């Protein structure tokens, strides 16, 4: 597993937030998915949102990225109140989300996936066509920046490892102007080596001044790259801590529900 010292952590917490969510509530009928969540991310920072299954992470992602409108609360983007009606609104503002399914077509080339929906063209009128040479050059350059050396731009995405596909999605978001990058459990299905590659990619992105929201249930992965850590439990935030102010054990305990886990350990003779 990647050691914390592999990555360089800057002090981004003094900068003004790019995105700030204030007392966000999201109701689905009688179900309260988010109950007053406050969270922000700043330039050059990796802010980790940790929580177990059912904590509200998916609803949080979709609210920040324009899929859901909050029932209550306020979202500020670069200090100004913002309301996103669609994910495209959020993307155009500079909030990009890389979901677990990555939205890629395995049999298509890396270049085609990289530019899907945003294809560069050359020529005019009936002669307008996909500028494949430019697209190939950009794809190869952007992937090299992220430490991935492709066999060629026409290599099928399906031949890449899970970590490399994550890197394609991240590089694509950065190239198209992301100011904030939301990563939904990017390491959950990866082995140790692929996880290390993805965490290294996150470090490169942060060093470009982009704010990263790292959604995970894995404390060790979060600690490898995180600058701040917020724990979400049953739709509520249990607190935010800076790197160095909280131990892995304390973070894990918060995620597990603290007193509930301690009680369970006692009933099972300390075997949890």
N, C-alpha and C positions, 0 to 999 in steps of 0.2 A: 504494500500500500504506500501511496505517496506520503512523504513526511512533510509536516507543516513548513519546515525550513526551505523546502524546494521553491516556494513562491515568495514574491516580494510584496509586502503589504504597506501601502502608503497611508498617510493620514488624510483620508478624504472626508472625514466626518465634520470638518469645520466649514466645508463648502455649503452653499445653499442647495437644497434638494432640487433635483430635476422633476421628480414626481412626488407628491405628498398626498396621502390618503388620510382624511381626518374623520374619525368616529363613523366609519362606514358600516351601515347595516344593509343586509340583503335578506328579504323575506320572500319565500315561495308559499303563498297562502298562509297557513298557520305555522309553517316551518321557518324558523329563524336560522339561516345558514351562516350569516355573519352578524355579530352582535356588538357593534361599536369598535371595529378594528381601526387602529391608527398605525401607519407605516410610511416610511419614506426611503428614497434611494438617491444618492448623490453622485456627482461625476467622479469616475475613477474608483468607485467603491463596489465591493461585492457584499450585498446585504442578503443574508440567508434567512429564509422563512422556513422554519422547521415545524413539523407536525406529523402525527401518525395518520393513518387512514381515517377519514371521517372528521378530520380537524377543521376542514373548511378551506383547504389549500386550493382546490379546483375552482370553487366559487370566487375566491380572492383573485386568482389569475384572470378569470373571465371578467371580473368587475374592473380590474385595472386595464385590461386590454380591449374593452369596449364591447364585449359580448353581452354582458349584463349591465343595466343601469342600476346604481345603488338605490335602495329604498329610502335611505336617509344618509346624511353625511356629505362630505365635499371632497372632490379631487382637484388638486392644484397641479398645473403643469408649468414649470419654470415660473412659479409664483402667481400664476393667474388661474382663476376658476375655469375648469374645463369639463365639458360634458361630451362624451363620445357616444354617438348613436350606433356606430358599427365598428368592427375591428379595423376596417380600412381607415376610418377617422383616426384611430389610435396609431396605426402604422404611418400615416401621413404626418402626424405630429412628431413621430420618432420613437414610438413604443412598439417594439417587435417581440413576438412571442414564439419560442421554439417549443412546440408540444412534443409529447413522447412519440406520437406516430410520425412526426417529421414532415408529413405531407409531401412525400417524394414518390416518384414512379421508378421502381427498381430497374426496369429494362431500358429506361431512357438514360442518355449520357449525363455525366456530371454537369456539363455546360447547359444542357437543356433544362435540367432540374434547377441549376443555379439561377437561370433567367426566366423560369416559368412564370408567365403572366406579365413579365416586364421585358420582353424581347427587344433588343436594339435592332433598328432597321437601317437600311441604306436604300437609296433610290427614291423615286417619287411616283405617285399615282399607281398605275398598274404594274410598274416596275419595282415597287417597294418590296423588299424581301428581308428576311432575317440576316443580319450581319454576323455570320458565323465566325469569321476570322477575328473580328473584334471581341466577340463573346468568348471564344476559345482563349484568347490572350488574357482577358480579364480573369477568367476562371482559373487558369494556371497560376497567374500572379497572386491572386487572393488566397489560393490554397497553399502556395509556397510560404506566404506570410504567416500562415497558421501552422506551418511545419508539416504539411502533407504534400508529398511528391507523388503526383499521379503518373500512371503510365502514359497518359495522354488525356486531352479534354473529352475525347469520345468514349472514355472508359465508362461502362455502365455503373450506375450508383449501386446496383445490387451486388456488385463484386467487392464493394468496400466493406470494411468492418463496421460494427455498430458505432464505435467511437469516431471513425472517419466520417460516417454519415452525419453524426452530430456536428462535426466540425464544418462540413459543407453547409449545413443549415445556419450555423452561427456566422460563418464567413459571409453568407448571402445576406443575412440581416445587417451586418456591419457595413457591407458594401453599399446597401441601399439606404444608409443614413440613420441607422438606429442610434438614439441617444440613451435609451434604456432597453436592455435586453432581458426578457423574462425567460428563464429556463425551467421547464417543468420536468423535474426528476430526471435530469440528463444522464445520470450515472446508474439508474436503478437496475438496468438489465445488462450491465457491462461487466466484463472481467477486470482484473486488477490493472493490466497493462492499458486496456482501452480507457478505463477510468482515469488513469494518470494522464493520458493524452488529452482527454476532455478538460480535466482540471487545468492543465497547462494552457489550453486554448482560452479558457475563462480568464486566466492570468494575463494573457496577451491582450484580450479585449479590455480588461480593466485598465491596463497600462496605456490604452489609447484615450482614456478619459470618459469611457462609456460606463454608465451605471448598470450593474448587473444584479438582478433579483434571482437568487438561486433557491429554487423550491426543492426541498428534500426531506426525507425521513431518516437520512443517514448522517449521524452526527460527525463521524470521522471525515467524511467527504466534505461536509460544510466547514469544518475546522481547518481543512487544508487550504482553502481559498478565501474564507469569509473574513470580512472586516467588522461586521456587526451581525448579531444573531437575534432574531425574534421568534418566539415560540407561540404557535397557534394551537389552541385546544378547544374543541367544541364551539368554534366560531368566535372565540375571544383570544386576544393576545395576553399572554401571561407575563410579558416583560421583554425588554430589549437590552442586550449587553454588548459591550465592545470586546474585541479580541483581547485576551489577556485578563479580562475581568470575570470570566466564568470558566469553570473546568468542564472537560468532557462529561464527567459524571453528573455535574449539576445540570448541564443541558439535557442529558439523557433522562434525568429524573423529572425535569419539567415536562418533557415530552410524554413521559409515562404517567403523568398525573400526580407526581410527588407523593402526597400522603396515601393515595390509593395503592401505589406500588409498595410503599413501606409496610402498609397493612398486609398486603398479599405476601410479602417476603416473610413477615412474622408468622402468618398462618401456615406457610409451607416450610417453615424451619430454615429460612434464609437461603433457599435454593433458587430464587428468581435471578 
